[in-house]
Amino acid sequence: MRTEVIGLNLSESMKMAIRSIKTNKVRAFLTMLGIIIGVASVIVLVSIGQGSSQSVQDEINSLGTNLLTVSVTDTDSVELTEDTINQFKKLDGVTDAAPVVTGRVYAKNGENSTQVSMTGTTSSYLSVRDLELSQGRFLTDLETELRSKVVILGSDTASTLFDKQNAVNQNVLIGGVSYRVIGVLKSVGTSMGSSGDDVIIAPITTAERATGSTTIGTVYVKAKNENIVERAMYQVQGVMTTSFPGQGDNYSVSNQEDLMETMSSVSDTFTLMLGGIASISLLVGGIGIMNIMLVSVSERTKEIGIRKAIGANRKSILLQFLIEAIVLSCLGGLLGVAFGLGIAKSISAFSTLTITYSWSVTLFAFLFSILIGIIFGVFPANKASKLNPIQALRHE
């Protein structure tokens, strides 16, 4: 019997709440606006944050999951030589290694010119970095030994200097010196904020002269497979420790997983911050609901007095206004979800940003909006339930 009464009260309170909202549609919409904006903001910002995180992980994965990077931060203390590179290559967990010397150069072909990054390396660079050629061929060991003036162009560099012409076997001027183009790389896109297509690759001995840099700052080492990356990393670390004792602070050996964990940590913090900022607007929306509900209680004081006069108890009055606040926040949450998903889809369609939908975050934002409605609806509902029926009936 008691359950039936409670069910009846809930049903009646729900109908009265919906009737009240229908009576003041514009005010109800404006009340829900804060919740709508809050929920939509959470969905859009978290989708952008998670999309950015996914994009970074994809870029790191594209570099090769069995790639190790030896980076030197102080080339005066740690001077990598051909002997060190050969020690890397002899490790049983390593298939190959490619030293790298980099610098900026000014390249020109006729009227076309561009400033690009020149990478000086060896013939093993192509396989170590998992690159592919669209035209021509890659460097040979003999060209490195003879300091040949040959270069391989990134796809963007080839387009800039030679437009739609075939660049292979043509010459390009770098620092006033003529170099023969022997190949063009397939496009690899942008990774970690730098374009892999806006580059010129030359024999390391040639690049040292062209860039004026003779120090090897980076060595890429390729492990035999993904399962022994950790072992290969320890082996490379061992070679570095033996070759440069006491210089551990001046170089680092990292794999892609380390890089991915670091970037994921940064991206997750960024996403959490965006979600937190958006959640503040939900709280503001809750305050809006509370204010409007207080106004509603004031406007409907006489109605409350009549209901109490004909037998409505304090609990049914409290339930009526609390349900009205919950219905407002629930409708606002649903509209916010619809707007949020629509905006996220539009951003995905009309921009280069990567959007990753999170249904758990969407559900959380919706449930949080209902919780906001309950929390901020309690005060005005309690105020309405405590009204004295006689004073309420006298209210003008």
Salt bridges, closest charged atoms under 4 A:
ASP92 OD1 - ARG231 NH2 3.84
ASP130 OD1 - LYS222 NZ 2.99
GLU132 OE1 - LYS186 NZ 3.24
GLU143 OE2 - ARG137 NH2 2.51
GLU299 OE1 - ARG27 NH1 2.96
GLU303 OE1 - ARG300 NE 3.28
GLU324 OE2 - ARG300 NH1 3.13
